[in-house]
Amino acid sequence: MRLWGSERADGYRDRRHAGEVLGDEVAARLDPAAPDDPGPVVLGLARGGVPVAAQVAQAVHGRLDVLTVRKIGAPGHRELAIGAVASGGRRVLNAELIAHLRVGDRELEAATTQALDELAVQEARYRG
């Protein structure tokens, strides 16, 4: 039986702890940087990956950046992902599911626009 406050089943107390462990592993495998090298860029997938990536960036003396992604929800079933959009407008779709659900072009564009609008808000929160 796990008690409150004990380690999770995956062995980490929280995302920060996972980042510390991962950061130590990555740092041990990196070649030493040249004095003028700004270090690696560590990308954290918003939202849950940012605490992990922040610890990794600290361990490797790198810079943290955030990659934001939003799910494109199925019309009438927003929690069902039919695709995703990322920073810069890159869109990935599940064509098989879209065809199965008979999502039309207009519905798909509306769902994509909504996801892009949400992504813009999320980006503003992270980047100011």
Contact map, one row per residue, 1 for C-alpha under 8 A:
11100000000000000000000000000000000000000000000000000000000000000000000000000000000000000000000000000000000000000000000000000000
11110110000000000000000000000000000000000000000000000000000000000000000000000000000000000000000000000000000000000000000000000000
11111100000000000000000000000000000000000000000000000000000000000000000000000000000000000000000000000000000000000000000000000000
01111100000000000000000000000000000000000000000000000000000000000000000000000000000000000000000000000000000000000000000000000000
00111110000010000000000000000000000000000000000000000000000000000000000000000000000000000000000000000000000000000000000000000000
01111111000010000000000000000000000000000000000000000000000000000000000000000000000000000000000000000000000000000000000000000000
01001111111111000000000000000000000000000000000000000000000000000000000000000000000000000000000000000000000000000000000000000000
00000111111111000000000000000000000000000000000000000000000000000000000000000000000000000000000000000000000000000000000000000000
00000011111100000000000000000000000000000000000000000000000000000000000000000000000000000000000000000000000000000000000000000000
00000011111100000000000000000000000000000000000000000000000000000000000000000000000000000000000000000000000000000000000000000000
00000011111110000000000000000000000000000000000000000000000000000000000000000000000000000000000000000000000000000000000000000000
00000011111111101100000000000000000000000000000000000000000000000000000000000000000000000000000000000000000000000000000000000000
00001111001111111100000000000000000000000000000000000000000000000000000000000000000000000000000000000000000000000000000000000000
00000011000111111100000000000000000000000000000000000000000000000000000000000000000000000000000000000000000000000000000000000000
00000000000111111110000000000000000000000000000110110000000000000000000000000000000000000000000000000000000000000000000000000000
00000000000011111111000000000000000000000000000000110010000000000000000000000000000000000000000000000000000000000000000000000000
00000000000111111111100000000000000000000000000000010000000000000000000000000000000000000000000000000000000000000000000000000000
00000000000111111111110000000000000000000000000000010000000000000000000000000000000000000000000000000000000000000000000000000000
00000000000000111111111000000000000000000000000000111111000000000000000000000000000000000000000000000000000000000000000000000000
00000000000000011111111100000000000000000000000000010011001000000000000000000000000000000000000000000000000000000000000000000000
00000000000000001111111110000000000000000000000000000000000000000000000000000000000000000000000000000000000000000000000000000000
00000000000000000111111111000000000000000000000000000001000000000000000000000000000000000000000000000000000000000000000000000000
00000000000000000011111111100000000000000000000000000011111100000000000000000000000000000000000000000000000000000000000000000000
00000000000000000001111111110000000000000000000000000001001000000000000000000000000000000000000000000000000000000000000000000000
00000000000000000000111111111000000000000000000000000000000000000000000000000000000000000000000000000000000000000000000000000000
00000000000000000000011111111100000000000000000000000001000100000000000000000000000000000000000000000000000000000000000000000000
00000000000000000000001111111100000000000000000000000000001100000000000000000000000000000000000000000000000000000000000000000000
00000000000000000000000111111100000000000000000000000000000000000000000000000000000000000000000000000000000000000000000000000000
00000000000000000000000011111110000000000000000000000000000000000000000000000000000000000000000000000000000000000000000000000000
00000000000000000000000001111111000000000000000000000000000000000000000000000000000000000000000000000000000000000000000000000000
00000000000000000000000000001111100000000000000000000000000000000000000000000000000000000000000000000000000000000000000000000000
00000000000000000000000000000111110000000000000000000000000000000000000000000000000000000000000000000000000000000000000000000000
00000000000000000000000000000011111110100000000000000000000000000000000000000000000000000000000000000000000000000000000000000000
00000000000000000000000000000001111110000000000000000000000000000000000000000000000000000000000000000000000000000000000000000000
00000000000000000000000000000000111110000000000000000000000000000000000000000000000000000000000000000000000000000000000000000000
00000000000000000000000000000000111111000000000000000000000000000000000000000000000000000000000000000000000000000000000000000000
00000000000000000000000000000000111111100000000000000000000000000000000000000000000000000000000000000000000000000000000000000000
00000000000000000000000000000000000111110000000000000000000001000000000000000000000000000000000000000000000000000000000000000000
00000000000000000000000000000000100011111000000000000000000111100000000000000000000000000000000000000000000000000000000000000000
00000000000000000000000000000000000001111100000000000000100111100000000000000000000000000000000000000000000000000000000000000000
00000000000000000000000000000000000000111110000000000000100001111000000000000000000000000000000000000000000000000000000000000000
00000000000000000000000000000000000000011111000000001101100001111000000000000000000000000000000000000000000000000000000000000000
00000000000000000000000000000000000000001111100001001000000000011110000000000000000000000000000000000000000000000000000000000000
00000000000000000000000000000000000000000111111011111100000000011110000000000000000000000000000000000000000000000000000000000000
00000000000000000000000000000000000000000011111111000000000000000111100000000000000000000000000000000000000000000000000000000000
00000000000000000000000000000000000000000001111111000000000000000111100000000000000000000000000000000000000000000000000000000000
00000000000000000000000000000000000000000001111111000000000000000001000000000000000000000000000000000000000000000000000000000000
00000000000000100000000000000000000000000000111111110000000000000000000000000000000000000000000000000000000000000000000000000000
00000000000000100000000000000000000000000001111111111000000000000000000000000000000000000000000000000000000000000000000000000000
00000000000000000000000000000000000000000011111111111100000000000100000000000000000000000000000000000000000000000000000000000000
00000000000000110010000000000000000000000001000111111110000000000000000000000000000000000000000000000000000000000000000000000000
00000000000000111111000000000000000000000001000111111111000000000000000000000000000000000000000000000000000000000000000000000000
00000000000000000010000000000000000000000111000011111111100000010000000000000000000000000000000000000000000000000000000000000000
00000000000000000010000000000000000000000101000001111111110000010000000000000000000000000000000000000000000000000000000000000000
00000000000000010011001000000000000000000000000000111111111000000000000000000000000000000000000000000000000000000000000000000000
00000000000000000011011101000000000000000100000000011111111100000000000000000000000000000000000000000000000000000000000000000000
00000000000000000000001000000000000000011100000000001111111111110000000000000000000000000000000000000000000000000000000000000000
00000000000000000000001000000000000000000000000000000111111111100000000000000000000000000000000000000000000000000000000000000000
00000000000000000001001100100000000000000000000000000011111111000000000000000000000000000000000000000000000000000000000000000000
00000000000000000000001001100000000000110000000000000001111111000000000000000000000000000000000000000000000000000000000000000000
00000000000000000000000000000000000000110000000000000000111111100000000000000000000000000000000000000000000000000000000000000000
00000000000000000000000000000000000001111100000000000000111111110000000000000000000000000000000000000000000000000000000000000000
00000000000000000000000000000000000000111100000000000000110011111000000000000000000000000000000000000000000000000000000000000000
00000000000000000000000000000000000000001111000000001100100001111100000000000000000000000000000000000000000000000000000000000000
00000000000000000000000000000000000000001111000000000000000000111110000000000000000000000000000000000000000000000000000000000000
00000000000000000000000000000000000000000011110001000000000000011111000000000000000000000000000000000000000000000000000000000100
00000000000000000000000000000000000000000011110000000000000000001111100000000000000001100000000000000000000000000000000000000000
00000000000000000000000000000000000000000000111000000000000000000111110000000000000001100000000000000000000000000000001001100000
00000000000000000000000000000000000000000000110000000000000000000011111000000000000111100000000000000000000000000000001000000000
00000000000000000000000000000000000000000000000000000000000000000001111100000000000111000000000000000000000000000011011000000000
00000000000000000000000000000000000000000000000000000000000000000000111110000000111110000000000000000000000000000010000000000000
00000000000000000000000000000000000000000000000000000000000000000000011111000100111110000000000000000000000000110110000000000000
00000000000000000000000000000000000000000000000000000000000000000000001111101111111000000000000000000000000000100010000000000000
00000000000000000000000000000000000000000000000000000000000000000000000111111111110000000000000000000010000000100000000000000000
00000000000000000000000000000000000000000000000000000000000000000000000011111100000000000000000000000010001100100000000000000000
00000000000000000000000000000000000000000000000000000000000000000000000001111100000000000000000000000000000000000000000000000000
00000000000000000000000000000000000000000000000000000000000000000000000011111111000000000000000000000000000000000000000000000000
00000000000000000000000000000000000000000000000000000000000000000000000111111111100000000000000000000000000000000000000000000000
00000000000000000000000000000000000000000000000000000000000000000000000011001111100000000000000000000000000000000000000000000000
00000000000000000000000000000000000000000000000000000000000000000000000011001111110000000000000000000000000000000000000000000000
00000000000000000000000000000000000000000000000000000000000000000000001111000111111100000000000000000000000000000000000000000000
00000000000000000000000000000000000000000000000000000000000000000000001111000001111100000000111011000000000000000000000000000000
00000000000000000000000000000000000000000000000000000000000000000000001110000000111110000011110000000000000000000000000000000000
00000000000000000000000000000000000000000000000000000000000000000000111100000000111111000011100000000000000000000010000000000000
00000000000000000000000000000000000000000000000000000000000000000000111100000000001111101111000000000000000000010011001000000000
00000000000000000000000000000000000000000000000000000000000000000011110000000000000111111110000000000000000000000000001000000000
00000000000000000000000000000000000000000000000000000000000000000011100000000000000011111100000000000000000000000000001000100000
00000000000000000000000000000000000000000000000000000000000000000000000000000000000001111100000000000000000000000000000000000000
00000000000000000000000000000000000000000000000000000000000000000000000000000000000011111110000000000000000000000001000000000000
00000000000000000000000000000000000000000000000000000000000000000000000000000000000011111111000000000000000000000000000000000000
00000000000000000000000000000000000000000000000000000000000000000000000000000000001111001111100000000000000000000000000000000000
00000000000000000000000000000000000000000000000000000000000000000000000000000000001110000111110000000000000000000000000000000000
00000000000000000000000000000000000000000000000000000000000000000000000000000000011100000011111001000000000000000000000000000000
00000000000000000000000000000000000000000000000000000000000000000000000000000000011000000001111111000000000000000000000000000000
00000000000000000000000000000000000000000000000000000000000000000000000000000000010000000000111111100000000000000000000000000000
00000000000000000000000000000000000000000000000000000000000000000000000000000000000000000000011111110000000000000000000000000000
00000000000000000000000000000000000000000000000000000000000000000000000000000000010000000000011111111000000000000000000000000000
00000000000000000000000000000000000000000000000000000000000000000000000000000000010000000000111111111110000000000000000000000000
00000000000000000000000000000000000000000000000000000000000000000000000000000000000000000000001111111110000000000000000000000000
00000000000000000000000000000000000000000000000000000000000000000000000000000000000000000000000111111110000000000000000000000000
00000000000000000000000000000000000000000000000000000000000000000000000000000000000000000000000011111110000000000000000000000000
00000000000000000000000000000000000000000000000000000000000000000000000000000000000000000000000001111111000000000000000000000000
00000000000000000000000000000000000000000000000000000000000000000000000001100000000000000000000001111111101100000000000000000000
00000000000000000000000000000000000000000000000000000000000000000000000000000000000000000000000000000111111100000000000000000000
00000000000000000000000000000000000000000000000000000000000000000000000000000000000000000000000000000011111110000000000000000000
00000000000000000000000000000000000000000000000000000000000000000000000000000000000000000000000000000001111111000000000000000000
00000000000000000000000000000000000000000000000000000000000000000000000000100000000000000000000000000011111111100000000000000000
00000000000000000000000000000000000000000000000000000000000000000000000000100000000000000000000000000011111111110000000000000000
00000000000000000000000000000000000000000000000000000000000000000000000000000000000000000000000000000000111111111000000000000000
00000000000000000000000000000000000000000000000000000000000000000000000000000000000000000000000000000000011111111100000000000000
00000000000000000000000000000000000000000000000000000000000000000000000111100000000000000000000000000000001111111110000000000000
00000000000000000000000000000000000000000000000000000000000000000000000100000000000010000000000000000000000111111111000000000000
00000000000000000000000000000000000000000000000000000000000000000000000000000000000000000000000000000000000011111111100000000000
00000000000000000000000000000000000000000000000000000000000000000000000100000000000000000000000000000000000001111111110000000000
00000000000000000000000000000000000000000000000000000000000000000000011110000000000110000000000000000000000000111111111000000000
00000000000000000000000000000000000000000000000000000000000000000000010000000000000010001000000000000000000000011111111100000000
00000000000000000000000000000000000000000000000000000000000000000000000000000000000000000000000000000000000000001111111110000000
00000000000000000000000000000000000000000000000000000000000000000000010000000000000000000000000000000000000000000111111111000000
00000000000000000000000000000000000000000000000000000000000000000001110000000000000011100000000000000000000000000011111111100000
00000000000000000000000000000000000000000000000000000000000000000000000000000000000000000000000000000000000000000001111111110000
00000000000000000000000000000000000000000000000000000000000000000000000000000000000000000000000000000000000000000000111111111000
00000000000000000000000000000000000000000000000000000000000000000001000000000000000000000000000000000000000000000000011111111100
00000000000000000000000000000000000000000000000000000000000000000001000000000000000000100000000000000000000000000000001111111111
00000000000000000000000000000000000000000000000000000000000000000000000000000000000000000000000000000000000000000000000111111111
00000000000000000000000000000000000000000000000000000000000000000000000000000000000000000000000000000000000000000000000011111111
00000000000000000000000000000000000000000000000000000000000000000100000000000000000000000000000000000000000000000000000001111111
00000000000000000000000000000000000000000000000000000000000000000000000000000000000000000000000000000000000000000000000000111111
00000000000000000000000000000000000000000000000000000000000000000000000000000000000000000000000000000000000000000000000000111111
